[in-house]
């Protein structure tokens, strides 16, 4: 081991940590074999990629065709947009008059198999657990890559010659990728100051500014009284492609998301709800459109036409949602007729209101343990976006959820982690 001239430490084995290790393994294939380089991965959990195995309902969205600066959030918009100037963020299609970007070639380089499902790139296996374990097995087979599981790093020492000391090992370069959801196991104190200190304290000790953090991409839940009134328990587990929308009370602009929605015993979940939770102003009234093919105006016209002849109400709405959900919503309209021809004009308005403008009580968001990512984190002003090296201390690189940049649901975070991992691997 006396010939080793370079040691690289990676703290955190979520997507950013795993991808960084894989890219470095490709870059330094010869040096790893000869022992000139060692890579050490430190992971708090007993296996790599704990949260990664759960994404996409266990199927994992790795990327998205609608990928642009507007699909990500940061307190520093200028720095956020600088990511999209990276040579690894390739320009792709123009969708809805917006230039989109792609990192799908990086997943090809990582030999991660996928297929396209609408706008999302999904794991070909549709089994995130097995694929993540395969990535870990791949790393374990590479000579001079060492994986230290069940190892939580709470302190890092630095030496005068700009090296880092962790677990009595000295590293020339250090990559920190631990995320804001590091504390997901501890449900009772997931939002406590202690856990936040564990997550961000390593970087605060080097003088980094931590932008205020909060959970993001949250399901919706309602109070016990509201749950009884809504009676969603009757259709819990039903899913549909719908639109959730609200008019911002300050800007008067509509916030709306069209995607899959899942009804739960406590409220609502699914990609549309998670994305909406990140965009909603938390003040405006929220509505659901169960059949987004129609607006209130166009559905009114359609139903007026259907009043001519024997057109069955349930049969019409079953084209768009399940029979169970259609019956549930029809009951909400309080009409008892079977055919559109028999309903009054007021009843028609009720039908349109329930199916196209279903008013929700003000939703509540969940704490960290039920959410998918974290807003805030290490200020982008503290790092060089082109290299992801810290401006506070040289040879320290930062990536992943711990940075003050987060995105929508559906492959955005994993895409960004792949980009960041590639950038770091080029500069370590």
Secondary structure per residue as TSV (DSSP state, phi and psi in degrees):
chain	resnum	aa	ss	phi	psi
A	1	X	-	360.0	-1.6
A	2	X	T	-69.8	-18.5
A	3	X	T	-81.0	-9.2
A	4	X	-	-67.0	125.5
A	5	X	-	-110.9	-9.6
A	6	X	E	-149.3	128.3
A	7	X	E	-122.7	134.5
A	8	X	E	-117.7	126.6
A	9	X	E	-107.0	137.3
A	10	X	E	-123.2	118.5
A	11	X	E	-102.2	115.1
A	12	X	-	104.5	124.5
A	13	X	-	-121.2	52.9
A	14	X	S	-85.6	-160.5
A	15	X	H	-59.5	-42.0
A	16	X	H	-63.9	-42.7
A	17	X	H	-67.7	-45.2
A	18	X	H	-62.8	-47.7
A	19	X	H	-65.4	-37.9
A	20	X	H	-60.7	-45.1
A	21	X	H	-62.1	-40.6
A	22	X	H	-67.5	-42.9
A	23	X	H	-65.5	-40.8
A	24	X	H	-64.5	-36.7
A	25	X	H	-63.2	-36.6
A	26	X	H	-71.7	-40.0
A	27	X	H	-67.7	-39.6
A	28	X	T	-112.2	38.4
A	29	X	H	-54.2	-49.7
A	30	X	H	-67.5	-44.1
A	31	X	H	-67.1	-34.6
A	32	X	H	-67.8	-41.1
A	33	X	H	-63.5	-38.5
A	34	X	H	-82.3	-15.2
A	35	X	T	89.5	7.2
A	36	X	S	-68.8	-24.8
A	37	X	E	-131.2	142.5
A	38	X	E	-123.3	143.4
A	39	X	E	-121.5	125.6
A	40	X	E	-116.4	127.2
A	41	X	E	-110.1	125.4
A	42	X	E	-110.0	122.9
A	43	X	-	-130.7	131.4
A	44	X	S	-64.0	-39.6
A	45	X	S	-84.5	172.5
A	46	X	S	-77.9	-14.2
A	47	X	S	-139.5	163.3
A	48	X	S	-78.4	153.9
A	49	X	-	64.3	43.7
A	50	X	T	-57.8	-53.8
A	51	X	T	-71.8	-30.8
A	52	X	G	-60.0	-32.8
A	53	X	G	-69.4	-17.6
A	54	X	G	-97.7	-12.5
A	55	X	G	-66.2	148.5
A	56	X	G	62.1	32.2
A	57	X	G	63.9	28.3
A	58	X	G	88.9	0.6
A	59	X	T	-99.1	-28.4
A	60	X	-	68.0	111.7
A	61	X	E	-84.7	122.2
A	62	X	E	-97.4	-22.7
A	63	X	E	-161.3	180.0
A	64	X	E	-148.5	144.4
A	65	X	S	-73.4	-25.3
A	66	X	-	-96.3	90.5
A	67	X	-	-135.2	106.4
A	68	X	S	-153.9	172.9
A	69	X	G	-56.7	-28.0
A	70	X	G	-72.1	-13.1
A	71	X	G	-92.0	4.5
A	72	X	E	-126.1	157.4
A	73	X	E	-130.5	143.7
A	74	X	-	-162.0	154.6
A	75	X	S	-73.4	-12.5
A	76	X	-	-119.0	88.0
A	77	X	H	-62.4	-37.4
A	78	X	H	-64.4	-44.9
A	79	X	H	-67.2	-37.8
A	80	X	H	-58.7	-46.3
A	81	X	H	-68.1	-21.5
A	82	X	H	-65.7	-26.9
A	83	X	G	-56.9	-36.2
A	84	X	G	-77.9	-0.8
A	85	X	G	-91.2	-5.0
A	86	X	S	-62.7	143.2
A	87	X	T	-67.2	-15.5
A	88	X	T	-88.0	-11.4
A	89	X	S	-94.6	93.1
A	90	X	E	-81.9	139.6
A	91	X	E	-67.3	137.8
A	92	X	E	-123.9	-124.9
A	93	X	E	-81.9	163.4
A	94	X	E	-103.2	113.5
A	95	X	E	-120.8	130.2
A	96	X	T	54.6	39.2
A	97	X	T	66.3	16.4
A	98	X	E	-117.5	132.8
A	99	X	E	-68.3	124.2
A	100	X	E	-100.4	164.1
A	101	X	E	-128.6	163.2
A	102	X	E	-142.5	143.7
A	103	X	-	-124.5	19.9
A	104	X	H	-62.1	-27.6
A	105	X	H	-64.4	-27.1
A	106	X	H	-69.0	-36.1
A	107	X	H	-70.5	-31.8
A	108	X	H	-63.2	-43.1
A	109	X	H	-63.3	-34.5
A	110	X	T	-80.5	-3.5
A	111	X	T	61.2	38.3
A	112	X	-	-97.1	119.4
A	113	X	-	-82.9	141.4
A	114	X	E	-151.9	168.8
A	115	X	E	-141.9	160.2
A	116	X	E	-93.9	130.6
A	117	X	E	-124.0	102.0
A	118	X	T	56.9	-121.3
A	119	X	T	-89.9	-7.2
A	120	X	E	-98.7	139.4
A	121	X	E	-91.7	118.5
A	122	X	E	-109.1	151.5
A	123	X	E	-55.7	133.6
A	124	X	T	-59.9	-36.6
A	125	X	T	-73.9	-22.0
A	126	X	S	56.4	27.2
A	127	X	-	-136.3	89.6
A	128	X	H	-61.8	-39.0
A	129	X	H	-57.9	-50.2
A	130	X	H	-68.0	-37.0
A	131	X	H	-68.7	-39.7
A	132	X	H	-66.9	-39.8
A	133	X	H	-65.8	-32.3
A	134	X	H	-67.9	-37.8
A	135	X	H	-64.7	-39.9
A	136	X	H	-64.0	-43.6
A	137	X	H	-61.8	-37.0
A	138	X	H	-63.1	-43.7
A	139	X	H	-66.8	-38.3
A	140	X	H	-64.6	-24.3
A	141	X	T	-82.4	-13.8
A	142	X	S	-85.5	125.5
A	143	X	T	-60.2	135.8
A	144	X	T	69.1	19.1
A	145	X	E	-105.7	122.7
A	146	X	E	-116.5	126.2
A	147	X	E	-107.8	119.9
A	148	X	E	-109.0	95.2
A	149	X	-	-88.0	169.7
A	150	X	S	52.9	33.7
A	151	X	-	-127.2	101.9
A	152	X	-	-95.1	124.2
A	153	X	-	-93.4	115.9
A	154	X	-	-109.5	-8.3
A	155	X	-	-150.9	146.8
A	156	X	-	-133.0	128.8
A	157	X	E	-103.7	149.2
A	158	X	E	-117.9	151.6
A	159	X	-	-110.2	172.2
A	160	X	T	-66.7	-24.1
A	161	X	T	-96.7	29.4
A	162	X	S	59.8	41.0
A	163	X	-	-115.9	166.5
A	164	X	E	-118.3	139.9
A	165	X	E	-115.4	118.0
A	166	X	E	-132.7	129.5
A	167	X	T	51.6	40.8
A	168	X	T	64.0	18.7
A	169	X	E	-114.9	142.4
A	170	X	E	-103.5	131.8
A	171	X	E	-123.6	138.1
A	172	X	S	-79.4	-33.3
A	173	X	E	-133.1	142.1
A	174	X	E	-130.8	133.8
A	175	X	E	-117.6	122.5
A	176	X	E	-108.5	119.6
A	177	X	-	-127.6	11.4
A	178	X	-	-61.0	141.5
A	179	X	-	-104.0	172.4
A	180	X	T	-65.9	-17.1
A	181	X	T	-98.9	20.7
A	182	X	T	-52.6	-31.7
A	183	X	T	-92.8	20.3
A	184	X	T	-62.8	-22.8
A	185	X	T	-72.0	-33.4
A	186	X	-	-90.4	84.4
A	187	X	S	-68.8	-31.1
A	188	X	T	-72.5	-29.5
A	189	X	T	-130.3	32.6
A	190	X	T	-61.8	-27.0
A	191	X	T	-105.9	16.7
A	192	X	S	-77.4	158.6
A	193	X	H	-63.4	-33.2
A	194	X	H	-61.8	-47.1
A	195	X	H	-69.1	-35.2
A	196	X	H	-63.7	-38.6
A	197	X	H	-63.4	-40.6
A	198	X	H	-61.5	-38.8
A	199	X	H	-74.9	-47.7
A	200	X	H	-105.1	-11.7
A	201	X	H	-61.6	-33.1
A	202	X	H	-59.2	-34.8
A	203	X	H	-91.4	-28.2
A	204	X	H	-63.1	-32.8
A	205	X	T	-65.3	-20.4
A	206	X	T	-96.5	10.1
A	207	X	T	89.7	11.7
A	208	X	-	-76.8	141.9
A	209	X	-	-83.4	132.0
A	210	X	E	-106.0	112.1
A	211	X	E	-67.9	137.5
A	212	X	E	-45.7	131.2
A	213	X	E	-101.7	153.8
A	214	X	E	-159.2	153.9
A	215	X	E	-69.2	148.0
A	216	X	E	-140.5	166.8
A	217	X	S	56.9	67.6
A	218	X	-	-107.8	142.8
A	219	X	-	-66.6	169.8
A	220	X	E	-103.1	143.9
A	221	X	E	-135.0	156.1
A	222	X	-	-123.7	163.9
A	223	X	-	-66.4	163.1
A	224	X	H	-57.8	-40.7
A	225	X	H	-64.1	-44.2
A	226	X	H	-67.8	-35.3
A	227	X	H	-62.6	-40.5
A	228	X	H	-66.3	-41.8
A	229	X	H	-65.5	-45.2
A	230	X	H	-68.2	-35.5
A	231	X	T	60.4	34.0
A	232	X	G	-63.8	-21.0
A	233	X	G	-57.8	-28.7
A	234	X	G	-65.2	-28.2
A	235	X	G	-122.8	21.4
A	236	X	T	-58.3	135.6
A	237	X	T	97.9	-13.3
A	238	X	-	-77.1	138.2
A	239	X	E	-127.1	156.1
A	240	X	E	-159.4	161.0
A	241	X	E	-91.4	113.4
A	242	X	E	-139.7	-179.1
A	243	X	E	-121.8	130.6
A	244	X	E	-110.4	134.9
A	245	X	E	-149.8	161.1
A	246	X	E	-158.3	155.3
A	247	X	E	-104.8	118.9
A	248	X	-	-59.4	125.9
A	249	X	T	-67.0	-23.3
A	250	X	T	-92.4	-50.2
A	251	X	T	-88.1	-16.8
A	252	X	-	66.0	10.7
A	253	X	-	-91.7	148.9
A	254	X	E	-80.0	137.1
A	255	X	E	-108.1	120.9
A	256	X	E	-146.2	144.3
A	257	X	E	-132.7	130.8
A	258	X	E	-111.0	114.6
A	259	X	E	-173.4	-171.2
A	260	X	E	-73.4	140.0
A	261	X	E	-128.7	137.1
A	262	X	E	-117.4	129.5
A	263	X	E	-87.4	129.4
A	264	X	-	-118.8	171.7
A	265	X	S	-64.6	-28.8
A	266	X	S	-95.9	-19.4
A	267	X	E	168.4	-116.0
A	268	X	E	-139.6	148.5
A	269	X	E	-146.3	-166.6
A	270	X	S	102.9	165.1
A	271	X	H	-54.4	-40.7
A	272	X	H	-63.1	-42.0
A	273	X	H	-69.2	-43.4
A	274	X	H	-61.6	-44.8
A	275	X	H	-65.3	-43.7
A	276	X	H	-61.0	-36.6
A	277	X	H	-61.0	-29.0
A	278	X	H	-81.9	-20.9
A	279	X	H	-103.7	-26.8
A	280	X	-	-63.8	142.5
A	281	X	-	-80.0	-0.4
A	282	X	S	68.3	8.5
A	283	X	S	-122.1	-39.5
A	284	X	S	-74.3	155.5
A	285	X	-	-67.9	144.5
A	286	X	E	-115.0	139.9
A	287	X	E	-132.6	154.6
A	288	X	E	-115.8	139.5
A	289	X	E	-114.2	109.5
A	290	X	S	-76.4	-18.6
A	291	X	-	-131.1	76.6
A	292	X	T	-65.6	-4.6
A	293	X	T	-63.5	-20.6
A	294	X	S	-122.5	148.6
A	295	X	-	-96.9	174.3
A	296	X	H	-58.5	-39.5
A	297	X	H	-67.9	-47.5
A	298	X	H	-72.1	-32.2
A	299	X	H	-69.6	-39.0
A	300	X	H	-57.0	-46.4
A	301	X	H	-63.4	-43.1
A	302	X	H	-61.7	-44.5
A	303	X	H	-69.7	-32.3
A	304	X	H	-62.6	-40.6
A	305	X	H	-64.5	-37.3
A	306	X	H	-73.0	-10.0
A	307	X	T	-72.6	-11.6
A	308	X	T	-91.0	115.3
A	309	X	T	98.4	-176.0
A	310	X	T	-97.8	73.9
A	311	X	-	-98.9	118.0
A	312	X	B	-74.7	131.8
A	313	X	H	-65.3	-49.0
A	314	X	H	-62.9	-42.1
A	315	X	H	-60.7	-38.3
A	316	X	H	-64.4	-48.6
A	317	X	H	-75.8	-19.5
A	318	X	T	-67.7	-13.6
A	319	X	T	-67.1	-22.1
A	320	X	T	-114.1	-32.2
A	321	X	S	-135.1	169.1
A	322	X	-	-63.2	160.5
A	323	X	H	-59.1	-42.3
A	324	X	H	-62.3	-45.2
A	325	X	H	-69.9	-38.1
A	326	X	H	-61.4	-45.0
A	327	X	H	-61.6	-42.9
A	328	X	H	-59.6	-45.6
A	329	X	H	-71.1	-37.7
A	330	X	H	-61.7	-38.8
A	331	X	H	-61.8	-33.8
A	332	X	H	-65.6	-26.2
A	333	X	H	-76.3	-17.1
A	334	X	T	66.8	21.6
A	335	X	-	-94.6	149.6
A	336	X	-	-116.5	0.1
A	337	X	-	-79.2	156.8
A	338	X	S	-91.9	-27.0
A	339	X	B	-121.7	147.6
A	340	X	G	-60.5	-30.8
A	341	X	G	-61.7	-22.3
A	342	X	G	-96.2	-4.2
A	343	X	-	-91.8	151.6
A	344	X	-	-81.5	171.5
A	345	X	H	-63.2	-37.2
A	346	X	H	-67.8	-39.8
A	347	X	H	-64.9	-36.2
A	348	X	H	-62.1	-41.1
A	349	X	H	-62.1	-39.4
A	350	X	H	-62.7	-41.7
A	351	X	H	-61.6	-46.8
A	352	X	H	-61.4	-42.6
A	353	X	H	-62.5	-43.7
A	354	X	H	-68.4	-42.9
A	355	X	H	-84.3	-27.6
A	356	X	H	-112.6	-19.0
A	357	X	-	-144.2	56.0
A	358	X	E	-72.2	113.8
A	359	X	E	-78.9	127.4
A	360	X	E	-100.5	146.7
A	361	X	-	-65.3	161.2
A	362	X	-	-59.2	118.1
A	363	X	-	-72.5	154.2
A	364	X	E	-106.4	147.4
A	365	X	E	-97.3	158.8
A	366	X	-	-89.3	162.2
A	367	X	-	-75.0	-177.6
A	368	X	G	-49.8	-46.0
A	369	X	G	-64.7	-18.6
A	370	X	G	-103.2	-0.5
A	371	X	S	-100.7	172.4
A	372	X	S	-108.0	-13.4
A	373	X	E	-159.2	-179.0
A	374	X	E	-126.2	128.8
A	375	X	E	-80.0	152.0
A	376	X	E	83.2	-171.5
A	377	X	E	127.1	-157.8
A	378	X	E	-62.1	126.6
A	379	X	-	-59.0	134.5
A	380	X	G	-66.5	-18.9
A	381	X	G	-69.1	-18.4
A	382	X	G	-88.6	-3.5
A	383	X	E	-127.4	157.4
A	384	X	E	-85.7	109.7
A	385	X	T	-61.0	-30.5
A	386	X	T	-70.3	-26.2
A	387	X	T	-123.2	-18.2
A	388	X	T	66.1	20.2
A	389	X	E	-85.9	141.5
A	390	X	E	-63.0	141.2
A	391	X	S	-83.3	-12.0
A	392	X	S	-88.3	-33.4
A	393	X	S	-149.1	128.7
A	394	X	T	-71.4	153.2
A	395	X	T	69.6	11.3
A	396	X	E	-107.9	123.6
A	397	X	E	-116.9	144.5
A	398	X	E	-130.2	134.7
A	399	X	-	-153.3	166.7
A	400	X	G	88.6	-159.5
A	401	X	G	-65.5	-18.8
A	402	X	G	-69.5	-17.9
A	403	X	B	-79.9	156.2
A	404	X	S	-80.4	63.5
A	405	X	-	-155.0	127.9
A	406	X	E	-141.0	162.4
A	407	X	E	-132.8	-173.6
A	408	X	-	-75.8	179.8
A	409	X	S	-90.8	136.9
A	410	X	S	122.7	39.4
A	411	X	S	99.2	-2.2
A	412	X	H	-69.7	-46.8
A	413	X	H	-65.2	-42.1
A	414	X	H	-67.9	-36.6
A	415	X	H	-60.4	-44.8
A	416	X	H	-65.9	-37.4
A	417	X	H	-64.1	-39.8
A	418	X	H	-63.1	-43.7
A	419	X	H	-60.9	-48.9
A	420	X	H	-63.5	-39.9
A	421	X	H	-62.3	-40.5
A	422	X	H	-66.4	-43.3
A	423	X	H	-59.0	-47.2
A	424	X	H	-62.6	-44.1
A	425	X	H	-61.7	-29.0
A	426	X	H	-75.7	-17.7
A	427	X	H	-116.6	1.0
A	428	X	-	-96.7	360.0
